[in-house]
């Protein structure tokens, strides 16, 4: 059903230097270039970048994709049935256009993952976010829409991101908590910002401040310590 996509995906893994979520992000990035339906099947790796910078109603596209009926009694996996079933061509074309635009970002994802495989695997596991590397690259290379909040509100929001993103329980205790989403809950409940669009804009502002150096280069260096060495 997926033609050469699975072979391409697994072959890429054979060339990678380490393991972890960043490897899957790189491999799925290769798949979405060949067919936008792979973006819908593997949306956790791409959703917030696509939603913030390209397709505001991307959640509606996802809902439409997964709302199509499937036959539960078949041995064919649900994902394969969704992949093969006819889908809105206009929406697929819109996705293709977005993928063409982010192609340079995907190339940068690949380059960084080859240069810092252990560091990026560690950061992705620590934050519980398989999309982290792409989101950092997007924060660096794309103009971030204005969040429209005051400097004081931004400062408080960034402190919540700091608190969550630097939490090491995922590494130390084996949790699978998405720290980005945890920070969103604090922003929603303590800063009373209910709009998820603003949450994401603040998040990308935070990534740019935290991971992009003054010379424009991305900083993914990690001070070697017990947690990193154990990982």
MODELLER restraints for C-alpha pairs under 7 A, 6 or more apart:
rsr = mdl.restraints
at = mdl.atoms
rsr.add(forms.Gaussian(group=physical.xy_distance, feature=features.Distance(at['CA:5:A'], at['CA:31:A']), mean=6.13, stdev=0.5))
rsr.add(forms.Gaussian(group=physical.xy_distance, feature=features.Distance(at['CA:9:A'], at['CA:27:A']), mean=5.27, stdev=0.5))
rsr.add(forms.Gaussian(group=physical.xy_distance, feature=features.Distance(at['CA:9:A'], at['CA:28:A']), mean=6.98, stdev=0.5))
rsr.add(forms.Gaussian(group=physical.xy_distance, feature=features.Distance(at['CA:9:A'], at['CA:31:A']), mean=6.95, stdev=0.5))
rsr.add(forms.Gaussian(group=physical.xy_distance, feature=features.Distance(at['CA:12:A'], at['CA:27:A']), mean=6.43, stdev=0.5))
rsr.add(forms.Gaussian(group=physical.xy_distance, feature=features.Distance(at['CA:17:A'], at['CA:117:A']), mean=6.50, stdev=0.5))
rsr.add(forms.Gaussian(group=physical.xy_distance, feature=features.Distance(at['CA:18:A'], at['CA:117:A']), mean=5.83, stdev=0.5))
rsr.add(forms.Gaussian(group=physical.xy_distance, feature=features.Distance(at['CA:18:A'], at['CA:118:A']), mean=6.44, stdev=0.5))
rsr.add(forms.Gaussian(group=physical.xy_distance, feature=features.Distance(at['CA:19:A'], at['CA:121:A']), mean=6.86, stdev=0.5))
rsr.add(forms.Gaussian(group=physical.xy_distance, feature=features.Distance(at['CA:20:A'], at['CA:121:A']), mean=4.98, stdev=0.5))
rsr.add(forms.Gaussian(group=physical.xy_distance, feature=features.Distance(at['CA:21:A'], at['CA:121:A']), mean=6.10, stdev=0.5))
rsr.add(forms.Gaussian(group=physical.xy_distance, feature=features.Distance(at['CA:21:A'], at['CA:124:A']), mean=6.27, stdev=0.5))
rsr.add(forms.Gaussian(group=physical.xy_distance, feature=features.Distance(at['CA:21:A'], at['CA:130:A']), mean=4.99, stdev=0.5))
rsr.add(forms.Gaussian(group=physical.xy_distance, feature=features.Distance(at['CA:22:A'], at['CA:113:A']), mean=6.70, stdev=0.5))
rsr.add(forms.Gaussian(group=physical.xy_distance, feature=features.Distance(at['CA:22:A'], at['CA:120:A']), mean=6.40, stdev=0.5))
rsr.add(forms.Gaussian(group=physical.xy_distance, feature=features.Distance(at['CA:22:A'], at['CA:121:A']), mean=5.75, stdev=0.5))
rsr.add(forms.Gaussian(group=physical.xy_distance, feature=features.Distance(at['CA:22:A'], at['CA:124:A']), mean=6.89, stdev=0.5))
rsr.add(forms.Gaussian(group=physical.xy_distance, feature=features.Distance(at['CA:22:A'], at['CA:130:A']), mean=6.42, stdev=0.5))
rsr.add(forms.Gaussian(group=physical.xy_distance, feature=features.Distance(at['CA:22:A'], at['CA:133:A']), mean=6.84, stdev=0.5))
rsr.add(forms.Gaussian(group=physical.xy_distance, feature=features.Distance(at['CA:25:A'], at['CA:45:A']), mean=6.18, stdev=0.5))
rsr.add(forms.Gaussian(group=physical.xy_distance, feature=features.Distance(at['CA:25:A'], at['CA:130:A']), mean=6.83, stdev=0.5))
rsr.add(forms.Gaussian(group=physical.xy_distance, feature=features.Distance(at['CA:25:A'], at['CA:131:A']), mean=6.76, stdev=0.5))
rsr.add(forms.Gaussian(group=physical.xy_distance, feature=features.Distance(at['CA:26:A'], at['CA:109:A']), mean=6.59, stdev=0.5))
rsr.add(forms.Gaussian(group=physical.xy_distance, feature=features.Distance(at['CA:26:A'], at['CA:110:A']), mean=5.75, stdev=0.5))
rsr.add(forms.Gaussian(group=physical.xy_distance, feature=features.Distance(at['CA:29:A'], at['CA:106:A']), mean=6.29, stdev=0.5))
rsr.add(forms.Gaussian(group=physical.xy_distance, feature=features.Distance(at['CA:31:A'], at['CA:38:A']), mean=6.25, stdev=0.5))
rsr.add(forms.Gaussian(group=physical.xy_distance, feature=features.Distance(at['CA:32:A'], at['CA:38:A']), mean=5.10, stdev=0.5))
rsr.add(forms.Gaussian(group=physical.xy_distance, feature=features.Distance(at['CA:32:A'], at['CA:39:A']), mean=5.37, stdev=0.5))
rsr.add(forms.Gaussian(group=physical.xy_distance, feature=features.Distance(at['CA:33:A'], at['CA:99:A']), mean=6.56, stdev=0.5))
rsr.add(forms.Gaussian(group=physical.xy_distance, feature=features.Distance(at['CA:36:A'], at['CA:92:A']), mean=6.39, stdev=0.5))
rsr.add(forms.Gaussian(group=physical.xy_distance, feature=features.Distance(at['CA:36:A'], at['CA:95:A']), mean=6.07, stdev=0.5))
rsr.add(forms.Gaussian(group=physical.xy_distance, feature=features.Distance(at['CA:36:A'], at['CA:96:A']), mean=5.88, stdev=0.5))
rsr.add(forms.Gaussian(group=physical.xy_distance, feature=features.Distance(at['CA:37:A'], at['CA:83:A']), mean=6.41, stdev=0.5))
rsr.add(forms.Gaussian(group=physical.xy_distance, feature=features.Distance(at['CA:40:A'], at['CA:62:A']), mean=6.49, stdev=0.5))
rsr.add(forms.Gaussian(group=physical.xy_distance, feature=features.Distance(at['CA:41:A'], at['CA:79:A']), mean=6.86, stdev=0.5))
rsr.add(forms.Gaussian(group=physical.xy_distance, feature=features.Distance(at['CA:44:A'], at['CA:131:A']), mean=6.81, stdev=0.5))
rsr.add(forms.Gaussian(group=physical.xy_distance, feature=features.Distance(at['CA:45:A'], at['CA:130:A']), mean=5.82, stdev=0.5))
rsr.add(forms.Gaussian(group=physical.xy_distance, feature=features.Distance(at['CA:45:A'], at['CA:131:A']), mean=4.38, stdev=0.5))
rsr.add(forms.Gaussian(group=physical.xy_distance, feature=features.Distance(at['CA:46:A'], at['CA:131:A']), mean=6.34, stdev=0.5))
rsr.add(forms.Gaussian(group=physical.xy_distance, feature=features.Distance(at['CA:49:A'], at['CA:135:A']), mean=6.15, stdev=0.5))
rsr.add(forms.Gaussian(group=physical.xy_distance, feature=features.Distance(at['CA:49:A'], at['CA:138:A']), mean=6.99, stdev=0.5))
rsr.add(forms.Gaussian(group=physical.xy_distance, feature=features.Distance(at['CA:51:A'], at['CA:57:A']), mean=6.83, stdev=0.5))
rsr.add(forms.Gaussian(group=physical.xy_distance, feature=features.Distance(at['CA:51:A'], at['CA:58:A']), mean=5.54, stdev=0.5))
rsr.add(forms.Gaussian(group=physical.xy_distance, feature=features.Distance(at['CA:52:A'], at['CA:200:A']), mean=6.84, stdev=0.5))
rsr.add(forms.Gaussian(group=physical.xy_distance, feature=features.Distance(at['CA:54:A'], at['CA:98:A']), mean=6.33, stdev=0.5))
rsr.add(forms.Gaussian(group=physical.xy_distance, feature=features.Distance(at['CA:66:A'], at['CA:82:A']), mean=6.96, stdev=0.5))
rsr.add(forms.Gaussian(group=physical.xy_distance, feature=features.Distance(at['CA:70:A'], at['CA:78:A']), mean=6.85, stdev=0.5))
rsr.add(forms.Gaussian(group=physical.xy_distance, feature=features.Distance(at['CA:70:A'], at['CA:81:A']), mean=6.45, stdev=0.5))
rsr.add(forms.Gaussian(group=physical.xy_distance, feature=features.Distance(at['CA:105:A'], at['CA:137:A']), mean=6.31, stdev=0.5))
rsr.add(forms.Gaussian(group=physical.xy_distance, feature=features.Distance(at['CA:105:A'], at['CA:138:A']), mean=6.75, stdev=0.5))
rsr.add(forms.Gaussian(group=physical.xy_distance, feature=features.Distance(at['CA:109:A'], at['CA:133:A']), mean=6.46, stdev=0.5))
rsr.add(forms.Gaussian(group=physical.xy_distance, feature=features.Distance(at['CA:109:A'], at['CA:134:A']), mean=6.10, stdev=0.5))
rsr.add(forms.Gaussian(group=physical.xy_distance, feature=features.Distance(at['CA:113:A'], at['CA:120:A']), mean=6.65, stdev=0.5))
rsr.add(forms.Gaussian(group=physical.xy_distance, feature=features.Distance(at['CA:119:A'], at['CA:220:A']), mean=6.65, stdev=0.5))
rsr.add(forms.Gaussian(group=physical.xy_distance, feature=features.Distance(at['CA:119:A'], at['CA:221:A']), mean=6.72, stdev=0.5))
rsr.add(forms.Gaussian(group=physical.xy_distance, feature=features.Distance(at['CA:119:A'], at['CA:222:A']), mean=6.47, stdev=0.5))
rsr.add(forms.Gaussian(group=physical.xy_distance, feature=features.Distance(at['CA:124:A'], at['CA:130:A']), mean=5.69, stdev=0.5))
rsr.add(forms.Gaussian(group=physical.xy_distance, feature=features.Distance(at['CA:124:A'], at['CA:132:A']), mean=6.02, stdev=0.5))
rsr.add(forms.Gaussian(group=physical.xy_distance, feature=features.Distance(at['CA:125:A'], at['CA:170:A']), mean=6.61, stdev=0.5))
rsr.add(forms.Gaussian(group=physical.xy_distance, feature=features.Distance(at['CA:125:A'], at['CA:171:A']), mean=6.59, stdev=0.5))
rsr.add(forms.Gaussian(group=physical.xy_distance, feature=features.Distance(at['CA:126:A'], at['CA:168:A']), mean=5.74, stdev=0.5))
rsr.add(forms.Gaussian(group=physical.xy_distance, feature=features.Distance(at['CA:126:A'], at['CA:170:A']), mean=5.32, stdev=0.5))
rsr.add(forms.Gaussian(group=physical.xy_distance, feature=features.Distance(at['CA:126:A'], at['CA:171:A']), mean=5.50, stdev=0.5))
rsr.add(forms.Gaussian(group=physical.xy_distance, feature=features.Distance(at['CA:127:A'], at['CA:165:A']), mean=5.49, stdev=0.5))
rsr.add(forms.Gaussian(group=physical.xy_distance, feature=features.Distance(at['CA:127:A'], at['CA:178:A']), mean=5.96, stdev=0.5))
rsr.add(forms.Gaussian(group=physical.xy_distance, feature=features.Distance(at['CA:127:A'], at['CA:179:A']), mean=5.16, stdev=0.5))
rsr.add(forms.Gaussian(group=physical.xy_distance, feature=features.Distance(at['CA:128:A'], at['CA:170:A']), mean=6.89, stdev=0.5))
rsr.add(forms.Gaussian(group=physical.xy_distance, feature=features.Distance(at['CA:128:A'], at['CA:176:A']), mean=5.58, stdev=0.5))
rsr.add(forms.Gaussian(group=physical.xy_distance, feature=features.Distance(at['CA:128:A'], at['CA:177:A']), mean=5.30, stdev=0.5))
rsr.add(forms.Gaussian(group=physical.xy_distance, feature=features.Distance(at['CA:128:A'], at['CA:178:A']), mean=4.27, stdev=0.5))
rsr.add(forms.Gaussian(group=physical.xy_distance, feature=features.Distance(at['CA:128:A'], at['CA:179:A']), mean=6.09, stdev=0.5))
rsr.add(forms.Gaussian(group=physical.xy_distance, feature=features.Distance(at['CA:129:A'], at['CA:178:A']), mean=5.58, stdev=0.5))
rsr.add(forms.Gaussian(group=physical.xy_distance, feature=features.Distance(at['CA:136:A'], at['CA:207:A']), mean=5.84, stdev=0.5))
rsr.add(forms.Gaussian(group=physical.xy_distance, feature=features.Distance(at['CA:136:A'], at['CA:208:A']), mean=6.87, stdev=0.5))
rsr.add(forms.Gaussian(group=physical.xy_distance, feature=features.Distance(at['CA:136:A'], at['CA:211:A']), mean=6.92, stdev=0.5))
rsr.add(forms.Gaussian(group=physical.xy_distance, feature=features.Distance(at['CA:139:A'], at['CA:204:A']), mean=5.39, stdev=0.5))
rsr.add(forms.Gaussian(group=physical.xy_distance, feature=features.Distance(at['CA:139:A'], at['CA:205:A']), mean=6.95, stdev=0.5))
rsr.add(forms.Gaussian(group=physical.xy_distance, feature=features.Distance(at['CA:139:A'], at['CA:207:A']), mean=6.28, stdev=0.5))
rsr.add(forms.Gaussian(group=physical.xy_distance, feature=features.Distance(at['CA:139:A'], at['CA:208:A']), mean=5.25, stdev=0.5))
rsr.add(forms.Gaussian(group=physical.xy_distance, feature=features.Distance(at['CA:140:A'], at['CA:208:A']), mean=5.85, stdev=0.5))
rsr.add(forms.Gaussian(group=physical.xy_distance, feature=features.Distance(at['CA:140:A'], at['CA:212:A']), mean=6.42, stdev=0.5))
rsr.add(forms.Gaussian(group=physical.xy_distance, feature=features.Distance(at['CA:144:A'], at['CA:201:A']), mean=6.73, stdev=0.5))
rsr.add(forms.Gaussian(group=physical.xy_distance, feature=features.Distance(at['CA:144:A'], at['CA:204:A']), mean=6.97, stdev=0.5))
rsr.add(forms.Gaussian(group=physical.xy_distance, feature=features.Distance(at['CA:145:A'], at['CA:201:A']), mean=6.40, stdev=0.5))
rsr.add(forms.Gaussian(group=physical.xy_distance, feature=features.Distance(at['CA:146:A'], at['CA:201:A']), mean=6.95, stdev=0.5))
rsr.add(forms.Gaussian(group=physical.xy_distance, feature=features.Distance(at['CA:147:A'], at['CA:198:A']), mean=5.46, stdev=0.5))
rsr.add(forms.Gaussian(group=physical.xy_distance, feature=features.Distance(at['CA:147:A'], at['CA:201:A']), mean=5.46, stdev=0.5))
rsr.add(forms.Gaussian(group=physical.xy_distance, feature=features.Distance(at['CA:147:A'], at['CA:202:A']), mean=6.12, stdev=0.5))
rsr.add(forms.Gaussian(group=physical.xy_distance, feature=features.Distance(at['CA:157:A'], at['CA:187:A']), mean=6.11, stdev=0.5))
rsr.add(forms.Gaussian(group=physical.xy_distance, feature=features.Distance(at['CA:158:A'], at['CA:206:A']), mean=6.15, stdev=0.5))
rsr.add(forms.Gaussian(group=physical.xy_distance, feature=features.Distance(at['CA:160:A'], at['CA:183:A']), mean=5.58, stdev=0.5))
rsr.add(forms.Gaussian(group=physical.xy_distance, feature=features.Distance(at['CA:160:A'], at['CA:186:A']), mean=6.77, stdev=0.5))
rsr.add(forms.Gaussian(group=physical.xy_distance, feature=features.Distance(at['CA:161:A'], at['CA:183:A']), mean=5.45, stdev=0.5))
rsr.add(forms.Gaussian(group=physical.xy_distance, feature=features.Distance(at['CA:164:A'], at['CA:179:A']), mean=5.23, stdev=0.5))
rsr.add(forms.Gaussian(group=physical.xy_distance, feature=features.Distance(at['CA:164:A'], at['CA:182:A']), mean=6.92, stdev=0.5))
rsr.add(forms.Gaussian(group=physical.xy_distance, feature=features.Distance(at['CA:164:A'], at['CA:183:A']), mean=6.09, stdev=0.5))
rsr.add(forms.Gaussian(group=physical.xy_distance, feature=features.Distance(at['CA:165:A'], at['CA:179:A']), mean=5.76, stdev=0.5))
rsr.add(forms.Gaussian(group=physical.xy_distance, feature=features.Distance(at['CA:169:A'], at['CA:175:A']), mean=6.35, stdev=0.5))
rsr.add(forms.Gaussian(group=physical.xy_distance, feature=features.Distance(at['CA:170:A'], at['CA:176:A']), mean=5.83, stdev=0.5))
rsr.add(forms.Gaussian(group=physical.xy_distance, feature=features.Distance(at['CA:170:A'], at['CA:177:A']), mean=6.66, stdev=0.5))
rsr.add(forms.Gaussian(group=physical.xy_distance, feature=features.Distance(at['CA:184:A'], at['CA:199:A']), mean=6.14, stdev=0.5))
rsr.add(forms.Gaussian(group=physical.xy_distance, feature=features.Distance(at['CA:187:A'], at['CA:193:A']), mean=6.10, stdev=0.5))
rsr.add(forms.Gaussian(group=physical.xy_distance, feature=features.Distance(at['CA:188:A'], at['CA:194:A']), mean=5.18, stdev=0.5))
rsr.add(forms.Gaussian(group=physical.xy_distance, feature=features.Distance(at['CA:211:A'], at['CA:218:A']), mean=5.64, stdev=0.5))
rsr.add(forms.Gaussian(group=physical.xy_distance, feature=features.Distance(at['CA:211:A'], at['CA:219:A']), mean=5.10, stdev=0.5))
rsr.add(forms.Gaussian(group=physical.xy_distance, feature=features.Distance(at['CA:211:A'], at['CA:220:A']), mean=6.74, stdev=0.5))
rsr.add(forms.Gaussian(group=physical.xy_distance, feature=features.Distance(at['CA:212:A'], at['CA:218:A']), mean=4.58, stdev=0.5))
rsr.add(forms.Gaussian(group=physical.xy_distance, feature=features.Distance(at['CA:212:A'], at['CA:219:A']), mean=5.91, stdev=0.5))
rsr.add(forms.Gaussian(group=physical.xy_distance, feature=features.Distance(at['CA:213:A'], at['CA:219:A']), mean=6.40, stdev=0.5))
